[in-house]
């Protein structure tokens, strides 16, 4: 198959993207998503299902959580004889270092890119949740004879959402004229999915040119400069798409999947999303439990009411507690008589004394990791 000849690269988010609270403890790629997954599971599974068995994951900051989750990469159904999932680090681990670009990270690991026998690279972001057959995308790219193919998603709510994303400006032939930041002035935009397909030689050439141009240049910036010199094509993505670029988009991405029709746009039995499994027992529901339109992972103990919420592994919701429009991460305790709404409750937090924590879904609240409130 064509796809076996592509090297998979999972890039990190740019410096302007920051998720308050959650990113203090781990990178966006390591965020818990829909209770039982991590964000990184989606791009790696897309690559694994597309027969890409050599994958490099670039890590910008706070590597512990992501490294622990990926481990050997065996749980992503990668053939360990010929393939791998490798963590790639940058020299700089600064929080908001504008010099710490994707280009700098790729150049620091250039030997590992050049020494592979792969002819092409498929680059996907570690902070967006979507499903995509990269085998089909690479075939489209090769047949079109384009220099670079990029993926975009058309939206009609760009005035309110996608504020930290970039847009693709296309000409009539679906060629890319430029990339620009979403300024929120137009509702219909083509949101750039930070996903590229190109020959490996061209990729390396662009990296070297970016370094010469500016120490702060990113891959997107150098490709933007080349829009009129190279044949760059846009391909539209269909289905569920959730870029996690701030706290609200993380909350919204989780909540959107509580709708079954929306979830079916992401999950498909023929396209498994692989993750590190945990051997905990199934969730237990007591006689006092009431659960409506929610996603609950395994290992939980439910005695209260859960409505329109995502509940991660090993959570305890005591009798008399009400959890509504919330995202609970792993091992959260909600005490008796506590009523919480519109909250993201981070790992190992306990809500016992504050009997009411209520926020509107438009402005969700946050309970810190390991906190007792």
C-alpha positions in Angstrom: 0.0 0.0 0.0 1.1 3.6 -0.6 0.6 4.5 3.0 3.3 2.3 4.4 5.8 4.7 2.8 4.7 7.7 4.8 6.3 8.8 8.1 3.7 10.1 10.5 4.5 13.2 12.5 2.4 14.5 15.3 3.1 18.2 15.9 2.6 20.2 19.1 0.5 23.4 19.4 1.8 26.8 18.7 2.8 29.2 21.5 -0.4 31.3 21.3 -2.5 28.3 22.2 -3.0 27.8 26.0 -5.7 26.0 28.0 -6.0 27.7 31.4 -5.8 25.3 34.4 -5.5 22.0 32.6 -2.3 22.8 30.7 -0.5 23.7 34.0 -0.2 19.9 34.5 0.1 18.3 31.1 0.3 19.1 27.3 -2.9 19.3 25.4 -2.1 16.0 23.6 -2.3 14.3 27.1 -5.7 15.8 28.1 -8.3 13.3 29.1 -11.1 13.3 26.4 -14.5 11.8 26.7 -13.7 10.0 29.9 -11.5 7.2 28.6 -9.3 8.6 25.9 -6.5 11.2 25.6 -6.4 13.7 22.8 -3.3 12.1 21.3 -5.2 8.8 20.8 -7.1 10.3 17.9 -4.2 11.3 15.6 -2.2 8.2 16.5 -5.2 5.9 15.8 -5.9 7.7 12.5 -2.3 7.0 11.5 -2.4 3.4 12.7 -5.6 2.7 10.9 -4.1 4.2 7.7 -1.2 1.8 7.8 1.3 4.4 9.0 3.5 2.4 11.3 6.3 4.8 12.0 5.1 7.7 14.1 7.0 10.5 15.7 5.3 12.5 18.5 6.8 15.9 19.2 6.5 17.2 22.8 6.9 20.8 23.6 6.3 21.0 27.4 5.4 18.9 30.4 6.2 15.5 28.9 5.5 13.2 31.9 1.8 12.5 31.4 2.1 12.0 27.6 5.2 9.7 27.9 3.4 7.6 30.5 0.3 7.3 28.4 2.1 6.4 25.1 4.7 4.0 26.7 6.0 1.6 24.1 3.0 2.4 21.7 2.0 -1.2 21.6 -1.6 -0.5 22.5 -2.0 1.6 19.3 -1.8 -1.6 17.1 1.6 -0.7 15.6 3.6 -3.6 14.2 6.6 -3.5 16.6 8.9 -5.3 14.2 8.8 -2.7 11.5 7.1 0.2 13.2 7.2 2.4 16.3 5.7 5.4 18.2 8.6 7.6 19.3 8.6 10.6 21.6 10.7 13.5 20.2 11.9 16.3 22.4 13.1 19.8 21.9 16.1 21.4 23.5 13.8 24.0 25.2 11.1 23.2 27.7 10.2 26.8 28.5 6.5 27.5 29.1 5.9 30.3 26.5 9.2 30.4 24.5 8.5 31.8 21.1 11.8 30.3 19.9 10.5 26.9 20.8 8.8 26.3 17.4 7.9 23.1 15.6 10.6 23.9 13.0 13.2 24.0 15.8 12.0 20.7 17.1 12.1 19.0 13.7 15.6 20.4 13.0 16.8 19.1 16.4 15.6 15.6 15.3 16.4 15.9 11.6 18.6 12.8 11.6 15.6 10.7 12.7 13.5 12.2 9.9 16.1 11.9 7.1 17.3 8.4 8.0 13.8 6.8 7.5 13.1 5.0 4.2 9.8 6.8 3.9 9.2 8.9 0.8 6.5 11.2 2.3 5.5 12.8 5.5 2.0 13.1 7.0 1.9 15.8 9.7 -1.1 16.0 12.0 -1.6 18.1 15.2 -1.7 16.7 18.7 -4.4 19.2 19.8 -7.3 18.5 17.4 -9.8 15.7 17.6 -11.0 14.3 14.3 -11.2 11.2 12.2 -9.3 11.0 8.9 -8.1 8.3 6.5 -4.6 9.4 5.8 -4.1 6.6 3.2 -6.9 8.2 1.1 -5.4 11.7 1.7 -2.0 10.6 0.5 -3.4 9.0 -2.6 -5.3 12.2 -3.4 -2.1 14.1 -2.9 0.0 11.9 -5.2 -2.7 11.8 -7.9 -3.0 15.6 -7.9 0.8 16.0 -8.3 0.6 18.9 -5.8 3.7 19.9 -3.8 1.7 20.1 -0.6 -1.8 19.0 0.4 -3.4 20.5 3.5 -6.6 19.6 5.3 -9.3 22.2 6.2 -12.8 22.1 7.8 -15.5 24.5 6.6 -17.5 26.1 9.4 -20.3 28.7 9.6 -19.7 29.9 13.2 -16.2 31.4 12.9 -17.4 34.7 14.4 -18.0 33.0 17.8 -15.6 30.0 17.7 -12.2 29.0 16.5 -10.6 32.2 17.6 -7.1 30.7 18.1 -7.2 28.9 14.8 -5.9 29.8 11.4 -8.0 29.8 8.2 -7.1 28.6 4.7 -7.8 31.1 1.9 -8.5 29.1 -1.3 -8.7 30.1 -4.9 -11.3 28.6 -7.3 -9.2 25.6 -8.1 -9.0 24.7 -4.4 -5.4 26.0 -4.4 -4.2 27.7 -1.2 -3.6 31.4 -1.5 -2.6 32.0 2.1 -3.1 31.2 5.8 -4.4 33.8 8.2 -5.5 34.0 11.8 -9.3 33.8 12.3 -10.2 37.4 13.3 -13.9 36.6 14.1 -15.2 39.0 11.5 -16.7 36.5 9.0 -18.9 33.5 9.9 -18.1 31.2 7.0 -14.4 30.2 7.1 -12.2 27.2 6.1 -10.4 26.3 9.4 -6.9 25.0 8.8 -6.5 21.6 10.5 -2.7 21.9 10.9 -2.4 18.8 8.7 0.0 18.5 5.8 1.1 15.9 3.2 4.3 16.3 1.2 7.4 14.6 0.0 10.0 14.2 2.8 12.7 16.0 0.7 10.4 19.1 0.4 9.7 19.0 4.1 13.4 19.0 5.0 14.0 21.8 2.4 11.3 23.9 4.0 12.7 23.4 7.5 16.1 24.6 6.4 14.6 27.6 4.6 12.5 28.5 7.7 15.6 28.5 9.9 17.4 30.9 7.5 14.3 33.2 7.4 13.7 33.6 11.1 14.5 31.9 14.4 10.8 32.2 15.3 9.3 30.8 12.0 6.9 27.9 12.2 6.2 25.4 9.4 2.9 27.1 8.7 4.7 30.5 8.2 7.2 29.2 5.7 4.5 27.4 3.8 2.5 30.6 3.8 5.5 32.3 2.2 5.6 29.7 -0.5 1.9 29.8 -1.5 2.6 31.4 -4.9 5.8 29.4 -5.6 4.5 25.9 -4.8 1.4 24.0 -5.8 -0.5 23.8 -2.5 -3.9 22.2 -2.5 -6.7 22.2 0.1 -8.8 19.1 0.8 -12.0 19.4 2.8 -12.6 17.3 5.9 -16.0 16.0 6.7 -17.3 14.8 10.1 -16.6 15.7 13.7 -13.9 18.3 14.3 -12.8 19.7 17.7 -9.7 21.9 17.9 -8.7 22.3 21.6 -7.2 25.7 21.7 -8.6 27.1 25.0 -10.6 26.0 28.0 -14.0 26.6 26.5 -13.2 24.6 23.3 -12.0 21.7 25.5 -15.3 21.7 27.4 -17.4 22.1 24.2 -15.6 19.3 22.4 -16.4 16.9 25.2 -20.0 18.0 25.6 -20.7 17.8 21.8 -20.1 14.1 21.8 -22.9 13.4 24.3 -25.2 13.7 21.3 -25.3 10.3 19.7 -25.5 11.6 16.1 -22.5 13.8 16.6 -20.5 10.9 18.2 -21.3 8.7 15.2 -19.4 11.3 13.1 -16.3 10.5 15.1 -16.5 6.9 16.1 -16.9 4.1 13.7 -16.6 0.3 14.4 -14.3 -0.1 11.3 -12.0 2.7 12.6 -11.1 1.9 16.2 -9.7 4.6 18.5 -6.9 3.0 20.4 -6.0 4.0 23.9 -4.2 2.7 27.0 -6.7 0.5 28.8 -7.1 0.2 32.5 -8.1 -3.0 34.2 -10.7 -1.6 36.6 -14.1 -3.2 37.2 -17.3 -2.0 35.4 -19.0 1.0 36.8 -21.4 0.3 39.7 -24.8 1.9 39.9 -26.7 2.0 43.3 -30.4 2.1 43.6 -30.2 5.9 44.3 -28.4 6.5 40.9 -30.1 8.4 38.1 -28.1 8.8 34.9 -29.3 10.6 31.8 -27.4 11.4 28.5 -24.0 10.9 29.9 -20.7 9.1 29.1 -19.2 7.2 32.0 -15.9 5.4 31.9 -15.2 2.2 33.9 -14.4 1.9 37.6 -16.9 4.4 38.8 -19.3 4.2 41.7 -22.5 6.1 41.1 -25.0 6.9 43.9 -26.3 10.3 42.8 -27.7 12.0 39.7 -25.6 12.4 36.6 -27.0 14.4 33.7 -25.5 15.5 30.4 -21.9 14.9 31.7 -18.7 13.1 30.9 -17.4 11.1 33.9 -13.8 9.7 33.7 -12.4 6.5 35.2 -12.7 5.7 38.9 -15.0 8.6 39.9 -17.2 8.4 43.0 -20.5 10.3 43.0 -22.2 9.9 46.4 -25.9 9.5 47.0 -27.8 12.9 46.9 -25.1 14.5 44.7 -26.1 16.1 41.4 -23.6 16.4 38.5 -25.0 18.3 35.5 -23.3 19.6 32.3 -19.9 18.6 33.8 -16.6 17.0 32.6 -15.0 15.0 35.5 -11.5 13.7 34.9 -10.1 10.5 36.6 -10.6 9.7 40.3 -12.9 12.6 41.2 -15.1 12.5 44.3 -18.4 14.4 44.4 -19.7 14.2 48.0 -23.2 13.7 49.4 -25.6 16.6 48.8 -23.2 18.4 46.4 -24.7 20.1 43.4 -22.3 21.0 40.6 -23.1 22.3 37.1 -21.0 23.5 34.2 -17.7 22.5 35.7 -14.5 20.8 34.6 -13.2 18.9 37.6 -9.5 17.9 37.2 -7.9 14.6 38.3 -8.0 13.5 42.0 -10.2 16.5 43.0 -12.7 16.2 45.9 -15.8 18.4 46.0 -17.3 17.8 49.5 -17.7 21.0 51.5 -18.9 23.4 48.8 -22.5 22.2 48.4 -23.1 24.3 45.3 -20.8 25.0 42.3 -22.8 26.3 39.4 -21.6 27.9 36.2 -23.3 28.4 32.8 -22.1 26.2 29.9 -21.0 29.4 28.1 -18.5 30.1 30.9 -17.6 26.7 32.5 -15.8 26.6 35.8 -12.7 24.7 36.8 -11.7 22.8 39.9 -8.0 22.2 40.1 -6.1 18.9 40.1 -5.7 17.3 43.6 -7.9 20.1 45.2 -10.3 19.6 48.0 -13.2 22.1 48.0 
